[in-house]
Amino acid sequence: MAKNTEEKILYTLEQILKVLSLQVGSDKSLTERVVLLKSIGLDNKTIALILRTTELSVRVLASQSKSKNNR
């Protein structure tokens, strides 16, 4: 197997592990789940796919959460 392919597989497995570990947050609000997924380094597109929403919604919820925390 080519090194590049191995790296892609490892990256994908890391992302799967992160998402599975967050299933504990399934009782959280959408905003809380966005914040949790952002905290493990997932991008907006991936978060939107996981939460079945749009990238715009993810950006807005993340931004609103940051604003609340800065008050």
Predicted model as a PDB file, atoms N, CA, C, CB and O in Angstrom, pLDDT in the B-factor column:
MODEL        1                                                                  
ATOM      1  N   MET A   1       0.851  -1.181   0.000  1.00 57.00           N  
ATOM      2  CA  MET A   1       0.000   0.000   0.000  1.00 57.00           C  
ATOM      3  C   MET A   1       0.896   1.244   0.000  1.00 57.00           C  
ATOM      4  CB  MET A   1      -0.968  -0.002   1.234  1.00 57.00           C  
ATOM      5  O   MET A   1       1.886   1.285   0.730  1.00 57.00           O  
ATOM      6  N   ALA A   2       0.575   2.223  -0.780  1.00 69.00           N  
ATOM      7  CA  ALA A   2       1.363   3.451  -0.852  1.00 69.00           C  
ATOM      8  C   ALA A   2       1.227   4.243   0.437  1.00 69.00           C  
ATOM      9  CB  ALA A   2       0.928   4.306  -2.050  1.00 69.00           C  
ATOM     10  O   ALA A   2       0.189   4.217   1.098  1.00 69.00           O  
ATOM     11  N   LYS A   3       2.299   4.946   0.778  1.00 76.00           N  
ATOM     12  CA  LYS A   3       2.301   5.729   2.011  1.00 76.00           C  
ATOM     13  C   LYS A   3       1.144   6.732   2.030  1.00 76.00           C  
ATOM     14  CB  LYS A   3       3.641   6.462   2.172  1.00 76.00           C  
ATOM     15  O   LYS A   3       0.505   6.916   3.066  1.00 76.00           O  
ATOM     16  N   ASN A   4       0.877   7.369   0.916  1.00 91.00           N  
ATOM     17  CA  ASN A   4      -0.206   8.344   0.834  1.00 91.00           C  
ATOM     18  C   ASN A   4      -1.549   7.704   1.173  1.00 91.00           C  
ATOM     19  CB  ASN A   4      -0.256   8.965  -0.563  1.00 91.00           C  
ATOM     20  O   ASN A   4      -2.371   8.307   1.863  1.00 91.00           O  
ATOM     21  N   THR A   5      -1.768   6.496   0.694  1.00 92.00           N  
ATOM     22  CA  THR A   5      -3.004   5.774   0.986  1.00 92.00           C  
ATOM     23  C   THR A   5      -3.089   5.441   2.466  1.00 92.00           C  
ATOM     24  CB  THR A   5      -3.093   4.491   0.148  1.00 92.00           C  
ATOM     25  O   THR A   5      -4.154   5.564   3.072  1.00 92.00           O  
ATOM     26  N   GLU A   6      -1.978   5.021   3.051  1.00 92.00           N  
ATOM     27  CA  GLU A   6      -1.948   4.716   4.479  1.00 92.00           C  
ATOM     28  C   GLU A   6      -2.257   5.953   5.313  1.00 92.00           C  
ATOM     29  CB  GLU A   6      -0.588   4.145   4.872  1.00 92.00           C  
ATOM     30  O   GLU A   6      -2.984   5.875   6.303  1.00 92.00           O  
ATOM     31  N   GLU A   7      -1.708   7.083   4.914  1.00 92.00           N  
ATOM     32  CA  GLU A   7      -1.962   8.338   5.626  1.00 92.00           C  
ATOM     33  C   GLU A   7      -3.443   8.711   5.556  1.00 92.00           C  
ATOM     34  CB  GLU A   7      -1.100   9.474   5.041  1.00 92.00           C  
ATOM     35  O   GLU A   7      -4.018   9.162   6.547  1.00 92.00           O  
ATOM     36  N   LYS A   8      -4.052   8.526   4.404  1.00 92.00           N  
ATOM     37  CA  LYS A   8      -5.481   8.827   4.248  1.00 92.00           C  
ATOM     38  C   LYS A   8      -6.319   7.921   5.140  1.00 92.00           C  
ATOM     39  CB  LYS A   8      -5.913   8.670   2.777  1.00 92.00           C  
ATOM     40  O   LYS A   8      -7.277   8.371   5.769  1.00 92.00           O  
ATOM     41  N   ILE A   9      -5.954   6.644   5.192  1.00 94.00           N  
ATOM     42  CA  ILE A   9      -6.688   5.689   6.038  1.00 94.00           C  
ATOM     43  C   ILE A   9      -6.555   6.067   7.502  1.00 94.00           C  
ATOM     44  CB  ILE A   9      -6.176   4.250   5.816  1.00 94.00           C  
ATOM     45  O   ILE A   9      -7.545   6.073   8.233  1.00 94.00           O  
ATOM     46  N   LEU A  10      -5.340   6.385   7.939  1.00 91.00           N  
ATOM     47  CA  LEU A  10      -5.117   6.787   9.335  1.00 91.00           C  
ATOM     48  C   LEU A  10      -5.894   8.054   9.680  1.00 91.00           C  
ATOM     49  CB  LEU A  10      -3.621   7.007   9.595  1.00 91.00           C  
ATOM     50  O   LEU A  10      -6.489   8.148  10.753  1.00 91.00           O  
ATOM     51  N   TYR A  11      -5.887   9.020   8.777  1.00 90.00           N  
ATOM     52  CA  TYR A  11      -6.625  10.260   9.010  1.00 90.00           C  
ATOM     53  C   TYR A  11      -8.122   9.968   9.152  1.00 90.00           C  
ATOM     54  CB  TYR A  11      -6.376  11.264   7.858  1.00 90.00           C  
ATOM     55  O   TYR A  11      -8.773  10.479  10.064  1.00 90.00           O  
ATOM     56  N   THR A  12      -8.653   9.163   8.267  1.00 92.00           N  
ATOM     57  CA  THR A  12     -10.075   8.816   8.311  1.00 92.00           C  
ATOM     58  C   THR A  12     -10.424   8.084   9.598  1.00 92.00           C  
ATOM     59  CB  THR A  12     -10.452   7.957   7.105  1.00 92.00           C  
ATOM     60  O   THR A  12     -11.453   8.365  10.213  1.00 92.00           O  
ATOM     61  N   LEU A  13      -9.586   7.160  10.003  1.00 90.00           N  
ATOM     62  CA  LEU A  13      -9.828   6.435  11.254  1.00 90.00           C  
ATOM     63  C   LEU A  13      -9.786   7.369  12.465  1.00 90.00           C  
ATOM     64  CB  LEU A  13      -8.794   5.316  11.425  1.00 90.00           C  
ATOM     65  O   LEU A  13     -10.566   7.202  13.403  1.00 90.00           O  
ATOM     66  N   GLU A  14      -8.895   8.336  12.449  1.00 83.00           N  
ATOM     67  CA  GLU A  14      -8.829   9.316  13.537  1.00 83.00           C  
ATOM     68  C   GLU A  14     -10.127  10.115  13.616  1.00 83.00           C  
ATOM     69  CB  GLU A  14      -7.629  10.266  13.341  1.00 83.00           C  
ATOM     70  O   GLU A  14     -10.654  10.358  14.701  1.00 83.00           O  
ATOM     71  N   GLN A  15     -10.627  10.515  12.465  1.00 85.00           N  
ATOM     72  CA  GLN A  15     -11.868  11.284  12.436  1.00 85.00           C  
ATOM     73  C   GLN A  15     -13.042  10.446  12.939  1.00 85.00           C  
ATOM     74  CB  GLN A  15     -12.150  11.791  11.015  1.00 85.00           C  
ATOM     75  O   GLN A  15     -13.888  10.946  13.681  1.00 85.00           O  
ATOM     76  N   ILE A  16     -13.097   9.190  12.545  1.00 87.00           N  
ATOM     77  CA  ILE A  16     -14.161   8.287  13.000  1.00 87.00           C  
ATOM     78  C   ILE A  16     -14.094   8.113  14.509  1.00 87.00           C  
ATOM     79  CB  ILE A  16     -14.055   6.915  12.299  1.00 87.00           C  
ATOM     80  O   ILE A  16     -15.121   8.151  15.187  1.00 87.00           O  
ATOM     81  N   LEU A  17     -12.908   7.925  15.029  1.00 75.00           N  
ATOM     82  CA  LEU A  17     -12.741   7.770  16.472  1.00 75.00           C  
ATOM     83  C   LEU A  17     -13.220   9.006  17.223  1.00 75.00           C  
ATOM     84  CB  LEU A  17     -11.280   7.488  16.808  1.00 75.00           C  
ATOM     85  O   LEU A  17     -13.883   8.897  18.254  1.00 75.00           O  
ATOM     86  N   LYS A  18     -12.883  10.174  16.705  1.00 77.00           N  
ATOM     87  CA  LYS A  18     -13.312  11.417  17.349  1.00 77.00           C  
ATOM     88  C   LYS A  18     -14.837  11.531  17.370  1.00 77.00           C  
ATOM     89  CB  LYS A  18     -12.704  12.629  16.626  1.00 77.00           C  
ATOM     90  O   LYS A  18     -15.427  11.878  18.394  1.00 77.00           O  
ATOM     91  N   VAL A  19     -15.463  11.237  16.241  1.00 78.00           N  
ATOM     92  CA  VAL A  19     -16.919  11.338  16.149  1.00 78.00           C  
ATOM     93  C   VAL A  19     -17.593  10.330  17.079  1.00 78.00           C  
ATOM     94  CB  VAL A  19     -17.383  11.114  14.700  1.00 78.00           C  
ATOM     95  O   VAL A  19     -18.553  10.665  17.774  1.00 78.00           O  
ATOM     96  N   LEU A  20     -17.095   9.115  17.088  1.00 79.00           N  
ATOM     97  CA  LEU A  20     -17.678   8.096  17.968  1.00 79.00           C  
ATOM     98  C   LEU A  20     -17.554   8.490  19.432  1.00 79.00           C  
ATOM     99  CB  LEU A  20     -17.004   6.745  17.736  1.00 79.00           C  
ATOM    100  O   LEU A  20     -18.458   8.237  20.229  1.00 79.00           O  
ATOM    101  N   SER A  21     -16.451   9.100  19.778  1.00 67.00           N  
ATOM    102  CA  SER A  21     -16.261   9.497  21.173  1.00 67.00           C  
ATOM    103  C   SER A  21     -17.214  10.613  21.570  1.00 67.00           C  
ATOM    104  CB  SER A  21     -14.824   9.938  21.406  1.00 67.00           C  
ATOM    105  O   SER A  21     -17.480  10.808  22.756  1.00 67.00           O  
ATOM    106  N   LEU A  22     -17.723  11.337  20.603  1.00 69.00           N  
ATOM    107  CA  LEU A  22     -18.642  12.433  20.902  1.00 69.00           C  
ATOM    108  C   LEU A  22     -20.105  12.010  20.965  1.00 69.00           C  
ATOM    109  CB  LEU A  22     -18.487  13.505  19.877  1.00 69.00           C  
ATOM    110  O   LEU A  22     -20.966  12.837  21.262  1.00 69.00           O  
ATOM    111  N   GLN A  23     -20.402  10.759  20.696  1.00 76.00           N  
ATOM    112  CA  GLN A  23     -21.785  10.322  20.764  1.00 76.00           C  
ATOM    113  C   GLN A  23     -22.341  10.490  22.168  1.00 76.00           C  
ATOM    114  CB  GLN A  23     -21.906   8.874  20.321  1.00 76.00           C  
ATOM    115  O   GLN A  23     -23.556  10.485  22.363  1.00 76.00           O  
ATOM    116  N   VAL A  24     -21.471  10.635  23.127  1.00 63.00           N  
ATOM    117  CA  VAL A  24     -21.906  10.942  24.487  1.00 63.00           C  
ATOM    118  C   VAL A  24     -22.680  12.254  24.483  1.00 63.00           C  
ATOM    119  CB  VAL A  24     -20.693  11.022  25.456  1.00 63.00           C  
ATOM    120  O   VAL A  24     -23.571  12.456  25.308  1.00 63.00           O  
ATOM    121  N   GLY A  25     -22.340  13.149  23.550  1.00 74.00           N  
ATOM    122  CA  GLY A  25     -22.991  14.449  23.455  1.00 74.00           C  
ATOM    123  C   GLY A  25     -24.312  14.426  22.723  1.00 74.00           C  
ATOM    124  O   GLY A  25     -24.839  15.485  22.381  1.00 74.00           O  
ATOM    125  N   SER A  26     -24.861  13.256  22.474  1.00 76.00           N  
ATOM    126  CA  SER A  26     -26.102  13.185  21.701  1.00 76.00           C  
ATOM    127  C   SER A  26     -27.287  13.821  22.422  1.00 76.00           C  
ATOM    128  CB  SER A  26     -26.422  11.747  21.379  1.00 76.00           C  
ATOM    129  O   SER A  26     -28.298  14.136  21.795  1.00 76.00           O  
ATOM    130  N   ASP A  27     -27.169  14.010  23.738  1.00 86.00           N  
ATOM    131  CA  ASP A  27     -28.246  14.654  24.492  1.00 86.00           C  
ATOM    132  C   ASP A  27     -28.064  16.169  24.564  1.00 86.00           C  
ATOM    133  CB  ASP A  27     -28.317  14.075  25.901  1.00 86.00           C  
ATOM    134  O   ASP A  27     -28.820  16.854  25.253  1.00 86.00           O  
ATOM    135  N   LYS A  28     -27.077  16.683  23.864  1.00 89.00           N  
ATOM    136  CA  LYS A  28     -26.775  18.115  23.870  1.00 89.00           C  
ATOM    137  C   LYS A  28     -27.564  18.832  22.786  1.00 89.00           C  
ATOM    138  CB  LYS A  28     -25.271  18.352  23.674  1.00 89.00           C  
ATOM    139  O   LYS A  28     -28.081  18.214  21.855  1.00 89.00           O  
ATOM    140  N   SER A  29     -27.645  20.147  22.928  1.00 91.00           N  
ATOM    141  CA  SER A  29     -28.295  20.958  21.899  1.00 91.00           C  
ATOM    142  C   SER A  29     -27.415  20.989  20.650  1.00 91.00           C  
ATOM    143  CB  SER A  29     -28.568  22.403  22.417  1.00 91.00           C  
ATOM    144  O   SER A  29     -26.249  20.596  20.686  1.00 91.00           O  
ATOM    145  N   LEU A  30     -27.981  21.453  19.570  1.00 92.00           N  
ATOM    146  CA  LEU A  30     -27.240  21.536  18.314  1.00 92.00           C  
ATOM    147  C   LEU A  30     -26.017  22.435  18.484  1.00 92.00           C  
ATOM    148  CB  LEU A  30     -28.146  22.066  17.179  1.00 92.00           C  
ATOM    149  O   LEU A  30     -24.934  22.105  18.000  1.00 92.00           O  
ATOM    150  N   THR A  31     -26.180  23.544  19.154  1.00 93.00           N  
ATOM    151  CA  THR A  31     -25.060  24.454  19.377  1.00 93.00           C  
ATOM    152  C   THR A  31     -23.969  23.779  20.189  1.00 93.00           C  
ATOM    153  CB  THR A  31     -25.532  25.725  20.084  1.00 93.00           C  
ATOM    154  O   THR A  31     -22.790  23.902  19.856  1.00 93.00           O  
ATOM    155  N   GLU A  32     -24.332  23.075  21.239  1.00 92.00           N  
ATOM    156  CA  GLU A  32     -23.341  22.384  22.066  1.00 92.00           C  
ATOM    157  C   GLU A  32     -22.603  21.314  21.267  1.00 92.00           C  
ATOM    158  CB  GLU A  32     -24.015  21.753  23.290  1.00 92.00           C  
ATOM    159  O   GLU A  32     -21.402  21.111  21.445  1.00 92.00           O  
ATOM    160  N   ARG A  33     -23.324  20.640  20.396  1.00 90.00           N  
ATOM    161  CA  ARG A  33     -22.695  19.602  19.571  1.00 90.00           C  
ATOM    162  C   ARG A  33     -21.736  20.225  18.559  1.00 90.00           C  
ATOM    163  CB  ARG A  33     -23.769  18.766  18.842  1.00 90.00           C  
ATOM    164  O   ARG A  33     -20.668  19.674  18.294  1.00 90.00           O  
ATOM    165  N   VAL A  34     -22.114  21.370  17.995  1.00 92.00           N  
ATOM    166  CA  VAL A  34     -21.214  22.072  17.078  1.00 92.00           C  
ATOM    167  C   VAL A  34     -19.922  22.438  17.807  1.00 92.00           C  
ATOM    168  CB  VAL A  34     -21.894  23.347  16.499  1.00 92.00           C  
ATOM    169  O   VAL A  34     -18.826  22.223  17.290  1.00 92.00           O  
ATOM    170  N   VAL A  35     -20.059  22.984  18.993  1.00 92.00           N  
ATOM    171  CA  VAL A  35     -18.884  23.383  19.772  1.00 92.00           C  
ATOM    172  C   VAL A  35     -18.008  22.168  20.082  1.00 92.00           C  
ATOM    173  CB  VAL A  35     -19.314  24.082  21.083  1.00 92.00           C  
ATOM    174  O   VAL A  35     -16.784  22.243  19.972  1.00 92.00           O  
ATOM    175  N   LEU A  36     -18.621  21.061  20.465  1.00 88.00           N  
ATOM    176  CA  LEU A  36     -17.857  19.850  20.752  1.00 88.00           C  
ATOM    177  C   LEU A  36     -17.101  19.357  19.518  1.00 88.00           C  
ATOM    178  CB  LEU A  36     -18.784  18.753  21.269  1.00 88.00           C  
ATOM    179  O   LEU A  36     -15.923  19.010  19.600  1.00 88.00           O  
ATOM    180  N   LEU A  37     -17.780  19.329  18.392  1.00 88.00           N  
ATOM    181  CA  LEU A  37     -17.142  18.845  17.169  1.00 88.00           C  
ATOM    182  C   LEU A  37     -16.038  19.788  16.701  1.00 88.00           C  
ATOM    183  CB  LEU A  37     -18.181  18.674  16.067  1.00 88.00           C  
ATOM    184  O   LEU A  37     -15.010  19.340  16.194  1.00 88.00           O  
ATOM    185  N   LYS A  38     -16.248  21.088  16.870  1.00 92.00           N  
ATOM    186  CA  LYS A  38     -15.203  22.056  16.535  1.00 92.00           C  
ATOM    187  C   LYS A  38     -14.006  21.862  17.444  1.00 92.00           C  
ATOM    188  CB  LYS A  38     -15.731  23.496  16.647  1.00 92.00           C  
ATOM    189  O   LYS A  38     -12.864  21.996  17.005  1.00 92.00           O  
ATOM    190  N   SER A  39     -14.255  21.546  18.714  1.00 90.00           N  
ATOM    191  CA  SER A  39     -13.168  21.411  19.688  1.00 90.00           C  
ATOM    192  C   SER A  39     -12.231  20.235  19.374  1.00 90.00           C  
ATOM    193  CB  SER A  39     -13.749  21.238  21.083  1.00 90.00           C  
ATOM    194  O   SER A  39     -11.086  20.216  19.826  1.00 90.00           O  
ATOM    195  N   ILE A  40     -12.712  19.267  18.608  1.00 86.00           N  
ATOM    196  CA  ILE A  40     -11.838  18.155  18.230  1.00 86.00           C  
ATOM    197  C   ILE A  40     -11.241  18.369  16.840  1.00 86.00           C  
ATOM    198  CB  ILE A  40     -12.612  16.831  18.272  1.00 86.00           C  
ATOM    199  O   ILE A  40     -10.572  17.489  16.297  1.00 86.00           O  
ATOM    200  N   GLY A  41     -11.490  19.539  16.278  1.00 89.00           N  
ATOM    201  CA  GLY A  41     -10.814  19.905  15.045  1.00 89.00           C  
ATOM    202  C   GLY A  41     -11.505  19.587  13.746  1.00 89.00           C  
ATOM    203  O   GLY A  41     -10.890  19.665  12.682  1.00 89.00           O  
ATOM    204  N   LEU A  42     -12.783  19.229  13.809  1.00 88.00           N  
ATOM    205  CA  LEU A  42     -13.498  18.949  12.555  1.00 88.00           C  
ATOM    206  C   LEU A  42     -13.848  20.262  11.863  1.00 88.00           C  
ATOM    207  CB  LEU A  42     -14.787  18.114  12.820  1.00 88.00           C  
ATOM    208  O   LEU A  42     -14.101  21.276  12.514  1.00 88.00           O  
ATOM    209  N   ASP A  43     -13.858  20.227  10.547  1.00 92.00           N  
ATOM    210  CA  ASP A  43     -14.201  21.420   9.775  1.00 92.00           C  
ATOM    211  C   ASP A  43     -15.720  21.558   9.651  1.00 92.00           C  
ATOM    212  CB  ASP A  43     -13.551  21.364   8.376  1.00 92.00           C  
ATOM    213  O   ASP A  43     -16.467  20.619   9.923  1.00 92.00           O  
ATOM    214  N   ASN A  44     -16.154  22.739   9.238  1.00 95.00           N  
ATOM    215  CA  ASN A  44     -17.591  23.033   9.159  1.00 95.00           C  
ATOM    216  C   ASN A  44     -18.342  22.088   8.230  1.00 95.00           C  
ATOM    217  CB  ASN A  44     -17.799  24.454   8.696  1.00 95.00           C  
ATOM    218  O   ASN A  44     -19.469  21.689   8.526  1.00 95.00           O  
ATOM    219  N   LYS A  45     -17.727  21.731   7.114  1.00 92.00           N  
ATOM    220  CA  LYS A  45     -18.391  20.839   6.156  1.00 92.00           C  
ATOM    221  C   LYS A  45     -18.651  19.479   6.791  1.00 92.00           C  
ATOM    222  CB  LYS A  45     -17.538  20.676   4.878  1.00 92.00           C  
ATOM    223  O   LYS A  45     -19.744  18.927   6.660  1.00 92.00           O  
ATOM    224  N   THR A  46     -17.652  18.941   7.476  1.00 87.00           N  
ATOM    225  CA  THR A  46     -17.791  17.638   8.126  1.00 87.00           C  
ATOM    226  C   THR A  46     -18.833  17.702   9.241  1.00 87.00           C  
ATOM    227  CB  THR A  46     -16.437  17.167   8.689  1.00 87.00           C  
ATOM    228  O   THR A  46     -19.654  16.797   9.383  1.00 87.00           O  
ATOM    229  N   ILE A  47     -18.795  18.763  10.019  1.00 88.00           N  
ATOM    230  CA  ILE A  47     -19.764  18.931  11.107  1.00 88.00           C  
ATOM    231  C   ILE A  47     -21.177  19.006  10.541  1.00 88.00           C  
ATOM    232  CB  ILE A  47     -19.448  20.202  11.935  1.00 88.00           C  
ATOM    233  O   ILE A  47     -22.096  18.387  11.077  1.00 88.00           O  
ATOM    234  N   ALA A  48     -21.348  19.752   9.472  1.00 90.00           N  
ATOM    235  CA  ALA A  48     -22.667  19.872   8.841  1.00 90.00           C  
ATOM    236  C   ALA A  48     -23.180  18.516   8.377  1.00 90.00           C  
ATOM    237  CB  ALA A  48     -22.609  20.843   7.655  1.00 90.00           C  
ATOM    238  O   ALA A  48     -24.361  18.209   8.541  1.00 90.00           O  
ATOM    239  N   LEU A  49     -22.310  17.712   7.806  1.00 84.00           N  
ATOM    240  CA  LEU A  49     -22.709  16.374   7.360  1.00 84.00           C  
ATOM    241  C   LEU A  49     -23.116  15.497   8.541  1.00 84.00           C  
ATOM    242  CB  LEU A  49     -21.568  15.709   6.582  1.00 84.00           C  
ATOM    243  O   LEU A  49     -24.118  14.785   8.472  1.00 84.00           O  
ATOM    244  N   ILE A  50     -22.349  15.548   9.609  1.00 84.00           N  
ATOM    245  CA  ILE A  50     -22.637  14.732  10.786  1.00 84.00           C  
ATOM    246  C   ILE A  50     -23.962  15.132  11.415  1.00 84.00           C  
ATOM    247  CB  ILE A  50     -21.510  14.856  11.812  1.00 84.00           C  
ATOM    248  O   ILE A  50     -24.765  14.275  11.787  1.00 84.00           O  
ATOM    249  N   LEU A  51     -24.190  16.440  11.533  1.00 86.00           N  
ATOM    250  CA  LEU A  51     -25.387  16.943  12.210  1.00 86.00           C  
ATOM    251  C   LEU A  51     -26.568  17.153  11.271  1.00 86.00           C  
ATOM    252  CB  LEU A  51     -25.069  18.238  12.903  1.00 86.00           C  
ATOM    253  O   LEU A  51     -27.640  17.593  11.684  1.00 86.00           O  
ATOM    254  N   ARG A  52     -26.351  16.832  10.010  1.00 86.00           N  
ATOM    255  CA  ARG A  52     -27.414  16.963   9.001  1.00 86.00           C  
ATOM    256  C   ARG A  52     -27.976  18.379   8.947  1.00 86.00           C  
ATOM    257  CB  ARG A  52     -28.542  15.975   9.290  1.00 86.00           C  
ATOM    258  O   ARG A  52     -29.184  18.600   9.030  1.00 86.00           O  
ATOM    259  N   THR A  53     -27.066  19.317   8.806  1.00 93.00           N  
ATOM    260  CA  THR A  53     -27.433  20.720   8.681  1.00 93.00           C  
ATOM    261  C   THR A  53     -26.528  21.341   7.623  1.00 93.00           C  
ATOM    262  CB  THR A  53     -27.310  21.474  10.055  1.00 93.00           C  
ATOM    263  O   THR A  53     -25.828  20.620   6.911  1.00 93.00           O  
ATOM    264  N   THR A  54     -26.533  22.652   7.510  1.00 97.00           N  
ATOM    265  CA  THR A  54     -25.719  23.328   6.495  1.00 97.00           C  
ATOM    266  C   THR A  54     -24.438  23.880   7.116  1.00 97.00           C  
ATOM    267  CB  THR A  54     -26.520  24.465   5.826  1.00 97.00           C  
ATOM    268  O   THR A  54     -24.343  24.078   8.327  1.00 97.00           O  
ATOM    269  N   GLU A  55     -23.456  24.121   6.244  1.00 97.00           N  
ATOM    270  CA  GLU A  55     -22.212  24.740   6.702  1.00 97.00           C  
ATOM    271  C   GLU A  55     -22.483  26.128   7.278  1.00 97.00           C  
ATOM    272  CB  GLU A  55     -21.195  24.830   5.547  1.00 97.00           C  
ATOM    273  O   GLU A  55     -21.852  26.538   8.252  1.00 97.00           O  
ATOM    274  N   LEU A  56     -23.415  26.838   6.675  1.00 98.00           N  
ATOM    275  CA  LEU A  56     -23.763  28.172   7.177  1.00 98.00           C  
ATOM    276  C   LEU A  56     -24.297  28.084   8.606  1.00 98.00           C  
ATOM    277  CB  LEU A  56     -24.809  28.843   6.258  1.00 98.00           C  
ATOM    278  O   LEU A  56     -23.919  28.887   9.459  1.00 98.00           O  
ATOM    279  N   SER A  57     -25.163  27.125   8.869  1.00 97.00           N  
ATOM    280  CA  SER A  57     -25.689  26.953  10.227  1.00 97.00           C  
ATOM    281  C   SER A  57     -24.575  26.664  11.218  1.00 97.00           C  
ATOM    282  CB  SER A  57     -26.719  25.825  10.261  1.00 97.00           C  
ATOM    283  O   SER A  57     -24.571  27.190  12.331  1.00 97.00           O  
ATOM    284  N   VAL A  58     -23.640  25.834  10.813  1.00 97.00           N  
ATOM    285  CA  VAL A  58     -22.515  25.501  11.692  1.00 97.00           C  
ATOM    286  C   VAL A  58     -21.707  26.755  12.001  1.00 97.00           C  
ATOM    287  CB  VAL A  58     -21.609  24.421  11.045  1.00 97.00           C  
ATOM    288  O   VAL A  58     -21.353  27.001  13.154  1.00 97.00           O  
ATOM    289  N   ARG A  59     -21.414  27.550  10.969  1.00 97.00           N  
ATOM    290  CA  ARG A  59     -20.648  28.785  11.175  1.00 97.00           C  
ATOM    291  C   ARG A  59     -21.378  29.733  12.115  1.00 97.00           C  
ATOM    292  CB  ARG A  59     -20.381  29.480   9.834  1.00 97.00           C  
ATOM    293  O   ARG A  59     -20.770  30.310  13.016  1.00 97.00           O  
ATOM    294  N   VAL A  60     -22.674  29.895  11.908  1.00 96.00           N  
ATOM    295  CA  VAL A  60     -23.458  30.806  12.732  1.00 96.00           C  
ATOM    296  C   VAL A  60     -23.499  30.330  14.184  1.00 96.00           C  
ATOM    297  CB  VAL A  60     -24.881  30.938  12.175  1.00 96.00           C  
ATOM    298  O   VAL A  60     -23.282  31.119  15.104  1.00 96.00           O  
ATOM    299  N   LEU A  61     -23.776  29.048  14.389  1.00 96.00           N  
ATOM    300  CA  LEU A  61     -23.843  28.516  15.757  1.00 96.00           C  
ATOM    301  C   LEU A  61     -22.497  28.615  16.465  1.00 96.00           C  
ATOM    302  CB  LEU A  61     -24.310  27.060  15.738  1.00 96.00           C  
ATOM    303  O   LEU A  61     -22.445  28.946  17.650  1.00 96.00           O  
ATOM    304  N   ALA A  62     -21.422  28.335  15.762  1.00 94.00           N  
ATOM    305  CA  ALA A  62     -20.086  28.435  16.354  1.00 94.00           C  
ATOM    306  C   ALA A  62     -19.774  29.882  16.710  1.00 94.00           C  
ATOM    307  CB  ALA A  62     -19.016  27.879  15.390  1.00 94.00           C  
ATOM    308  O   ALA A  62     -19.227  30.161  17.777  1.00 94.00           O  
ATOM    309  N   SER A  63     -20.119  30.791  15.822  1.00 93.00           N  
ATOM    310  CA  SER A  63     -19.883  32.208  16.061  1.00 93.00           C  
ATOM    311  C   SER A  63     -20.698  32.725  17.250  1.00 93.00           C  
ATOM    312  CB  SER A  63     -20.219  33.010  14.811  1.00 93.00           C  
ATOM    313  O   SER A  63     -20.185  33.466  18.088  1.00 93.00           O  
ATOM    314  N   GLN A  64     -21.966  32.328  17.314  1.00 91.00           N  
ATOM    315  CA  GLN A  64     -22.812  32.749  18.429  1.00 91.00           C  
ATOM    316  C   GLN A  64     -22.280  32.203  19.749  1.00 91.00           C  
ATOM    317  CB  GLN A  64     -24.260  32.287  18.210  1.00 91.00           C  
ATOM    318  O   GLN A  64     -22.328  32.884  20.773  1.00 91.00           O  
ATOM    319  N   SER A  65     -21.786  31.006  19.723  1.00 86.00           N  
ATOM    320  CA  SER A  65     -21.234  30.400  20.933  1.00 86.00           C  
ATOM    321  C   SER A  65     -19.999  31.158  21.415  1.00 86.00           C  
ATOM    322  CB  SER A  65     -20.883  28.931  20.678  1.00 86.00           C  
ATOM    323  O   SER A  65     -19.833  31.394  22.612  1.00 86.00           O  
ATOM    324  N   LYS A  66     -19.131  31.539  20.469  1.00 80.00           N  
ATOM    325  CA  LYS A  66     -17.952  32.321  20.819  1.00 80.00           C  
ATOM    326  C   LYS A  66     -18.357  33.662  21.404  1.00 80.00           C  
ATOM    327  CB  LYS A  66     -17.055  32.525  19.597  1.00 80.00           C  
ATOM    328  O   LYS A  66     -17.759  34.121  22.376  1.00 80.00           O  
ATOM    329  N   SER A  67     -19.378  34.300  20.816  1.00 77.00           N  
ATOM    330  CA  SER A  67     -19.848  35.595  21.306  1.00 77.00           C  
ATOM    331  C   SER A  67     -20.365  35.482  22.738  1.00 77.00           C  
ATOM    332  CB  SER A  67     -20.949  36.146  20.389  1.00 77.00           C  
ATOM    333  O   SER A  67     -20.075  36.342  23.571  1.00 77.00           O  
ATOM    334  N   LYS A  68     -21.125  34.433  23.029  1.00 74.00           N  
ATOM    335  CA  LYS A  68     -21.657  34.223  24.372  1.00 74.00           C  
ATOM    336  C   LYS A  68     -20.525  34.027  25.383  1.00 74.00           C  
ATOM    337  CB  LYS A  68     -22.601  33.010  24.389  1.00 74.00           C  
ATOM    338  O   LYS A  68     -20.587  34.544  26.499  1.00 74.00           O  
ATOM    339  N   ASN A  69     -19.502  33.284  24.992  1.00 73.00           N  
ATOM    340  CA  ASN A  69     -18.393  32.986  25.885  1.00 73.00           C  
ATOM    341  C   ASN A  69     -17.511  34.203  26.139  1.00 73.00           C  
ATOM    342  CB  ASN A  69     -17.562  31.864  25.317  1.00 73.00           C  
ATOM    343  O   ASN A  69     -16.803  34.255  27.144  1.00 73.00           O  
ATOM    344  N   ASN A  70     -17.547  35.173  25.244  1.00 68.00           N  
ATOM    345  CA  ASN A  70     -16.717  36.377  25.393  1.00 68.00           C  
ATOM    346  C   ASN A  70     -17.408  37.477  26.185  1.00 68.00           C  
ATOM    347  CB  ASN A  70     -16.333  36.909  24.034  1.00 68.00           C  
ATOM    348  O   ASN A  70     -16.802  38.518  26.442  1.00 68.00           O  
ATOM    349  N   ARG A  71     -18.635  37.275  26.571  1.00 61.00           N  
ATOM    350  CA  ARG A  71     -19.366  38.309  27.325  1.00 61.00           C  
ATOM    351  C   ARG A  71     -18.975  38.295  28.762  1.00 61.00           C  
ATOM    352  CB  ARG A  71     -20.865  38.119  27.206  1.00 61.00           C  
ATOM    353  O   ARG A  71     -19.486  39.092  29.548  1.00 61.00           O  
TER     354      ARG A  71                                                      
ENDMDL                                                                          
END                                                                             
